[in-house]
Amino acid sequence: AAAEPPLRWEPRCRQQLRHLQDGARIAARLPPRLEGRWVSTGCEVRPGPEFLTRSYLFYANRLFKAFQFYYWDPSCRDPSYTLVIKGKLRLRQASWITRGATEADYHLHKVGIVFHSQKAMREVASWINQTSGERCRGFLPAGRAWAPGALYELLSAKSERDCTAALGFAMHELSLVRVERHYQPLLQPQQSGSQLVEELFLGDIHTDWLERLHYRPTGYQRPMQSAVHHAHPCPACGIIYRADEHHPPILPARAQLPMQLSGSWVSTHCEVRPAVLFLTRYFIFHGNNHTWQGYYYHYSDPLCKQPTFTIYASGHYSQGIPSSKVRGGTELAFKVTQARVTPMDPVTVMMLNSSEPGSCGLAGSWSAGVEQDITATNGCLALGIKLPHTEYELFKTEQDMRDRSLLYIGERPTDGSSPDSPDKRPTSYQAPLVQCAGASEEFPNYVSLRYLGRKDANGSEALKPLPVAFLLFIALLFLR
């Protein structure tokens, strides 16, 4: 096993990771309270790509009314059409698959569409007329003039008519729900204290267009925030809150940032991926020689407090070119040439020690908290790591309202595969990373979770054991 290198890395990156592992003082009620309005905090990108903003209103009697505003552009300034969705939602039990989430059933009563241009009307009518059944043919007669503000019915539970499939529309996101509450320090220097922020996490959208109509989520998409208790500043929140189907939100113009990868970037949340993966990420990019290092810290819980294993990977990346498919994005190719794994819990140790000899490091020699290089065995079959490996990626950088630099990396395929060919290149993004160090402050030394763990009774860093029942559950998942 590799010896533990000294811990020397950028204090802001360390502080951010420690903040995440402490749970960032996040509270999540089961079942969650949904009453009230929830809005997007900016322009969202869904696989396709689709650009949209959302405004969802949940009533105390379980009814809901949702607006989905769609756009031609990635800045959400040129509206295409708006969907008005009405229905009923019933919260059920805590999810057995995605820890911390609540499962829900929903029933759609009506879905209407308002077009914001003749072009949008013509395009959507063409999709519906070409791909829908007999009940939807002639939804809009060819040559029908655009009527500003007119609402056309796509779905009606009463008449049993549903013409939404051509739009790739489904509300399966409502079948997985989580609400998080935390307190944000007030930004103004003259003010002390903090303010409540509430975030609504709904189920993720499948990255394959053909699968999204049937997919039942196991991860989340970008969270919405409470219209009353949202992070500040948030210019988009008020604009989206005041919008309706006749007045779609036009978000403020923002400068297009050049792709500046150099430096260190770290997760802003404990992230959830489909198929029950909780993780935080830490990346270092060296622009002078186009090399990179990545640390993936995996956990078994939605607050990223119970570590399961850590992956370190490194390699080099190509010169970026503007994406022709996703406006505002940059296409890159990433080569992974080296990797190391550190198991952090008994289940992972057992799994790695049971792996086929020569498929994942030195067979039978794994132990908790000890790192092994898996480059010589061309990766680790048990963890799905293959070396050497090339991934075709999509990146973009932005600045948030607090002038922090954010890095968006392409969303992973929902089916768990890898974007290992150009046709699998993502068309949407994962949760953003925040820059915690510039190029001149890079510290490429290894970051061990042992230094971020809680202390035991003797004051030394300790790993918290997982409940036996949950260990068995995770073991069954691995075996499956």
C-alpha positions in Angstrom: 0.0 0.0 0.0 1.1 3.5 -0.7 2.4 5.5 2.2 0.3 8.5 3.4 1.8 11.7 2.0 1.9 14.8 4.2 -1.3 16.9 4.3 -0.4 20.2 2.5 -3.2 21.7 0.5 -5.1 24.9 0.1 -6.9 25.9 3.4 -10.1 27.0 1.6 -10.4 23.7 -0.1 -9.9 21.9 3.1 -12.4 24.2 4.9 -15.0 23.5 2.2 -14.7 19.7 2.4 -14.7 19.8 6.2 -17.9 22.0 6.0 -19.5 19.4 3.8 -18.6 16.4 5.9 -20.0 18.2 9.0 -23.3 18.1 7.2 -23.2 21.9 6.8 -25.8 21.9 9.6 -28.4 20.6 7.2 -31.7 19.4 8.5 -34.1 17.2 6.4 -37.5 16.3 7.7 -39.2 12.9 6.9 -41.8 13.4 5.4 -40.9 16.8 4.0 -43.1 19.9 4.1 -43.9 21.0 0.6 -46.5 23.7 1.0 -45.7 27.0 -0.7 -43.9 28.1 -3.9 -40.5 26.8 -5.0 -38.5 28.4 -7.8 -35.4 27.8 -9.9 -32.4 29.8 -8.9 -31.1 30.2 -12.4 -31.3 28.8 -15.9 -31.3 25.0 -15.8 -30.0 22.5 -18.4 -31.7 19.1 -18.9 -30.4 16.3 -21.2 -31.1 17.0 -24.8 -30.2 19.8 -24.2 -33.3 21.6 -22.8 -33.0 25.0 -21.2 -35.7 25.9 -18.6 -36.7 27.5 -15.4 -39.4 26.1 -13.0 -41.9 27.5 -10.5 -43.9 24.9 -8.5 -46.7 25.7 -6.1 -47.9 23.0 -3.6 -51.1 23.5 -1.7 -52.0 22.1 1.8 -54.7 19.9 0.2 -52.1 18.0 -1.8 -52.9 19.8 -5.1 -50.1 21.5 -7.0 -49.7 23.8 -9.9 -46.4 23.9 -11.8 -44.9 26.1 -14.5 -42.1 24.9 -16.7 -40.7 27.7 -18.8 -38.7 26.5 -21.8 -36.1 28.6 -23.8 -34.1 28.6 -27.0 -30.9 29.7 -25.3 -28.8 28.7 -22.3 -29.2 32.1 -20.6 -33.0 31.7 -20.4 -33.7 35.0 -22.1 -35.5 33.8 -25.3 -38.7 31.9 -24.3 -40.0 29.2 -26.5 -43.1 27.8 -24.7 -44.5 27.3 -21.2 -46.1 24.2 -19.7 -48.9 24.7 -17.1 -49.2 21.4 -15.1 -51.9 20.7 -12.5 -52.3 17.7 -10.4 -52.3 16.0 -7.0 -49.3 14.7 -5.0 -49.4 12.1 -2.2 -46.3 11.6 -0.1 -45.6 8.0 0.9 -42.9 6.3 2.9 -39.1 7.0 3.2 -37.3 5.6 0.1 -35.6 2.2 0.6 -33.3 3.0 -2.3 -32.3 6.6 -2.0 -31.5 7.3 1.7 -33.0 10.6 3.0 -35.6 10.8 0.2 -39.4 10.3 0.4 -41.3 8.4 -2.3 -44.5 10.0 -3.6 -47.3 9.2 -6.0 -48.7 11.9 -8.3 -51.7 12.2 -10.6 -51.9 14.7 -13.4 -55.2 16.5 -14.0 -54.2 18.8 -16.8 -51.2 20.0 -18.8 -51.5 23.0 -21.1 -49.0 24.8 -23.3 -48.6 28.4 -24.2 -46.4 29.3 -27.2 -44.3 32.4 -27.2 -43.6 32.6 -30.9 -44.9 31.3 -34.2 -41.6 29.3 -34.5 -42.2 27.5 -31.3 -45.8 26.7 -32.2 -44.9 25.3 -35.6 -42.1 23.2 -34.1 -44.1 21.7 -31.3 -47.1 21.0 -33.5 -44.8 19.2 -35.9 -43.4 17.0 -33.1 -46.9 16.1 -31.9 -48.4 15.4 -35.4 -45.5 13.2 -36.3 -45.1 11.1 -33.2 -48.4 10.9 -31.4 -51.3 8.6 -31.9 -54.7 9.1 -33.6 -56.1 11.1 -30.6 -53.4 13.8 -31.0 -53.1 14.1 -34.8 -54.3 17.5 -35.8 -53.5 18.9 -32.4 -52.8 22.1 -34.2 -53.8 22.4 -37.9 -50.9 23.2 -40.2 -50.7 26.9 -40.8 -52.6 27.9 -37.7 -51.5 31.4 -36.7 -49.8 32.0 -33.4 -52.2 33.5 -30.8 -50.2 35.1 -28.0 -51.4 33.9 -24.6 -53.6 31.1 -25.9 -53.5 28.0 -23.8 -53.7 24.7 -25.7 -54.6 21.5 -23.8 -52.0 18.7 -24.1 -53.3 16.4 -21.4 -56.7 16.0 -19.7 -57.5 13.3 -17.2 -61.2 13.8 -17.8 -61.1 13.3 -21.6 -58.2 10.7 -21.3 -56.2 12.6 -23.8 -52.4 12.8 -23.5 -50.3 14.5 -26.2 -47.2 15.1 -24.0 -45.0 12.2 -25.0 -43.7 14.0 -28.2 -42.2 16.7 -25.9 -40.4 14.1 -23.8 -42.6 15.3 -20.9 -43.1 13.4 -17.7 -43.4 14.5 -14.1 -41.7 11.4 -12.6 -39.4 13.9 -10.8 -42.3 14.2 -8.3 -41.9 10.5 -7.3 -38.7 11.3 -5.3 -38.7 14.2 -2.9 -36.3 15.7 -0.3 -36.4 19.1 1.4 -33.2 20.4 3.1 -33.0 23.4 5.5 -29.9 25.2 6.5 -28.8 28.7 7.6 -26.8 31.0 5.4 -24.6 33.7 7.0 -25.7 37.2 6.1 -23.4 38.7 3.5 -23.6 42.4 4.5 -20.6 43.4 6.7 -22.8 45.5 9.0 -25.2 42.5 9.7 -24.6 39.6 11.9 -26.6 36.3 12.2 -27.9 34.1 9.5 -31.0 33.4 7.4 -33.0 30.2 6.7 -32.6 28.6 3.2 -34.9 25.8 2.1 -34.1 23.6 -0.9 -36.4 21.2 -2.7 -34.7 18.2 -4.4 -36.9 16.4 -6.9 -36.0 13.3 -8.9 -33.4 13.3 -11.7 -34.2 13.3 -15.4 -32.8 10.3 -17.4 -29.9 11.3 -19.7 -31.3 9.1 -22.5 -34.3 10.8 -24.1 -36.0 7.5 -25.0 -35.8 6.3 -21.3 -37.1 9.5 -19.6 -40.8 8.7 -20.0 -40.5 5.4 -18.0 -37.6 6.2 -15.6 -38.2 6.2 -11.9 -35.6 8.5 -10.3 -33.0 7.4 -7.8 -31.0 10.6 -7.8 -31.8 14.4 -7.9 -31.8 17.2 -10.3 -30.7 20.8 -9.5 -32.6 21.9 -6.4 -35.3 24.6 -6.4 -35.4 27.0 -3.4 -38.3 28.3 -1.4 -39.6 31.6 -2.7 -39.7 32.8 0.9 -36.5 31.2 2.3 -33.9 31.3 -0.5 -30.2 32.2 -0.6 -29.3 35.8 -1.2 -28.6 37.4 -3.5 -30.8 35.6 -6.1 -32.1 38.0 -8.8 -33.6 35.1 -10.8 -35.7 34.0 -7.8 -38.0 37.1 -7.8 -38.3 37.2 -11.6 -39.4 33.5 -11.7 -41.7 33.9 -8.7 -43.6 36.7 -10.4 -43.8 34.9 -13.8 -46.8 33.0 -15.3 -47.7 31.4 -18.6 -48.4 34.7 -20.2 -45.3 36.4 -18.8 -42.4 34.0 -18.9 -39.3 35.0 -16.8 -36.5 36.7 -18.8 -33.3 36.3 -16.7 -30.7 39.1 -16.4 -28.0 39.0 -19.1 -24.7 37.6 -17.8 -21.2 37.8 -19.3 -19.9 34.7 -21.0 -16.8 33.6 -19.1 -13.8 32.0 -20.9 -13.0 28.5 -19.9 -10.4 28.9 -17.2 -9.8 25.4 -15.7 -6.5 26.0 -13.8 -6.8 25.8 -10.1 -8.7 23.7 -7.5 -12.4 23.1 -7.4 -14.5 21.4 -4.8 -18.2 20.3 -4.3 -20.7 22.7 -2.9 -23.0 20.0 -1.6 -23.1 16.4 -0.7 -24.0 15.1 -4.1 -26.4 12.3 -5.0 -26.1 10.2 -8.2 -28.5 7.7 -9.5 -28.1 4.1 -8.2 -27.5 5.2 -4.6 -24.2 7.1 -4.7 -23.4 9.9 -2.3 -20.1 11.7 -2.9 -18.1 14.9 -2.8 -15.5 15.8 -5.5 -12.2 17.7 -5.4 -10.3 18.5 -8.6 -7.0 20.1 -9.5 -6.3 21.3 -13.0 -2.8 22.3 -14.2 -3.3 24.5 -17.3 0.4 24.7 -18.1 0.7 21.0 -19.0 -3.0 20.0 -19.3 -2.8 17.5 -16.5 -5.5 16.9 -13.8 -6.1 15.1 -10.5 -9.4 14.1 -9.1 -10.5 12.9 -5.7 -13.9 11.2 -5.3 -15.1 10.7 -1.7 -17.9 8.2 -1.6 -20.3 7.8 1.3 -23.3 5.7 2.4 -25.5 8.6 3.7 -27.1 11.7 2.2 -25.1 14.1 4.5 -21.7 12.6 3.4 -20.7 11.7 7.0 -20.1 7.9 6.6 -17.3 7.3 4.2 -17.2 4.0 2.2 -14.3 4.5 -0.2 -12.2 7.1 -1.9 -10.9 7.1 -5.5 -7.9 9.2 -6.7 -7.5 9.5 -10.4 -5.1 11.5 -12.6 -4.2 12.0 -16.3 -4.3 14.7 -18.9 -7.0 16.5 -20.9 -7.3 18.0 -24.4 -7.7 21.6 -25.5 -11.3 22.6 -25.2 -13.5 23.5 -28.2 -16.9 25.2 -28.1 -19.8 22.7 -28.1 -21.9 22.7 -31.2 -24.7 20.9 -29.4 -24.9 22.6 -26.1 -24.6 26.4 -26.4 -22.3 27.9 -23.8 -20.5 24.5 -23.2 -17.0 23.5 -24.0 -16.0 20.0 -25.2 -12.9 18.3 -23.8 -11.5 14.7 -23.8 -10.1 13.4 -20.5 -7.6 10.6 -20.3 -7.4 8.7 -17.0 -4.0 7.0 -16.7 -3.6 6.3 -13.0 -5.9 5.6 -10.1 -5.7 4.7 -6.4 -8.4 3.4 -4.1 -8.8 3.7 -0.3 -11.6 1.5 1.3 -13.1 3.2 4.3 -15.6 0.7 5.7 -15.7 -3.1 6.3 -18.1 -3.8 3.5 -15.9 -2.3 0.8 -12.8 -4.0 2.3 -14.7 -7.4 2.2 -15.8 -6.7 -1.4 -12.3 -5.8 -2.6 -10.7 -8.7 -0.9 -13.2 -11.0 -2.5 -12.6 -9.7 -6.0 -10.9 -11.9 -8.6 -7.1 -11.9 -8.3 -5.5 -9.5 -10.8 -8.7 -7.5 -11.2 -8.3 -4.9 -8.5 -4.9 -4.3 -6.9 -3.2 -6.9 -4.8 -5.8 -9.6 -4.0 -6.6 -10.2 -0.3 -4.5 -7.3 0.9 -7.1 -4.5 1.3 -7.7 -2.9 4.7 -9.7 0.1 5.9 -8.0 3.4 5.6 -5.0 2.1 3.5 -4.6 3.2 -0.1 -3.7 0.9 -2.9 -2.6 1.7 -6.5 -4.8 -0.1 -9.0 -3.0 1.1 -12.1 -1.0 -2.2 -12.5 -4.3 -4.2 -12.7 -5.7 -1.8 -15.3 -8.2 -0.5 -12.8 -10.6 -2.2 -10.5 -13.4 -4.4 -11.9 -15.4 -4.4 -8.6 -15.7 -0.6 -8.7 -16.1 -0.3 -12.4 -12.8 1.5 -13.0 -11.0 0.7 -16.2 -7.5 2.0 -17.1 -6.3 3.6 -19.3 -9.6 5.3 -20.1 -10.8 8.2 -22.1 -14.0 10.2 -21.4 -15.6 12.8 -23.7 -16.7 15.6 -21.5 -18.8 18.8 -21.4 -17.6 21.7 -19.2 -18.8 25.3 -18.5 -17.8 28.0 -16.0 -19.9 30.6 -14.5 -19.8 33.2 -11.7 -22.5 33.1 -9.0 -24.2 36.1 -7.4 -21.4 36.1 -4.7 -18.7 36.4 -7.5 -17.5 32.9 -6.9 -16.3 30.9 -9.9 -18.3 27.8 -10.6 -17.4 24.8 -12.7 -20.0 22.5 -14.3 -18.9 19.1 -15.5 -21.1 16.9 -17.7 -23.8 14.8 -16.1 -23.0 11.1 -15.8 -25.1 8.7 -17.9 -28.1 7.5 -15.8 -27.5 3.9 -16.7 -24.1 3.9 -14.9 -22.0 3.7 -18.1 -19.2 6.0 -19.1 -19.1 8.7 -21.8 -16.3 6.8 -23.5 -17.2 7.8 -27.1 -18.1 11.1 -28.7 -21.7 10.1 -29.2 -22.1 9.6 -25.4 -20.8 13.1 -24.6 -23.2 14.7 -22.0 -25.7 17.3 -22.9 -26.4 18.5 -19.3 -24.4 19.1 -16.2 -23.8 17.8 -12.7 -24.0 20.0 -9.6 -21.4 22.8 -9.8 -18.0 22.8 -8.1 -16.7 26.0 -6.6 -13.2 27.3 -7.1 -11.3 27.1 -3.8 -7.8 27.9 -5.1 -6.3 29.6 -8.2 -3.6 28.3 -10.4 -0.8 29.8 -8.3 -2.2 28.1 -5.1 -2.3 24.5 -6.3 -1.4 21.9 -3.8 -1.5 18.4 -5.5 -0.8 16.4 -2.4 -3.2 13.7 -1.4 -6.2 14.7 0.7 -7.0 11.9 3.1 -10.5 11.5 4.7 -8.7 10.3 7.8 -7.9 14.0 8.5 -11.5 15.0 8.0 -13.1 12.3 10.3 -14.6 12.7 13.7 -12.5 12.1 16.8 -13.0 9.1 19.1 -12.9 9.0 22.9 -9.1 9.2 22.9 -9.0 12.3 20.7 -7.7 10.5 17.6 -9.4 10.4 14.2 -11.9 7.5 13.9 -14.1 6.0 11.3 -17.8 5.6 12.4 -19.1 2.1 11.9 -22.3 1.6 10.0 -25.4 -0.2 11.3 -25.2 -4.0 10.6 -28.5 -3.9 8.7 -27.4 -1.2 6.4 -24.0 -3.0 5.8 -26.0 -6.1 4.7 -28.1 -3.9 2.4 -25.1 -2.3 0.8 -23.5 -5.7 0.4 -26.6 -7.0 -1.5 -26.4 -4.0 -3.8 -22.8 -4.7 -4.6 -23.5 -8.4 -5.2 -26.4 -7.4 -7.5 
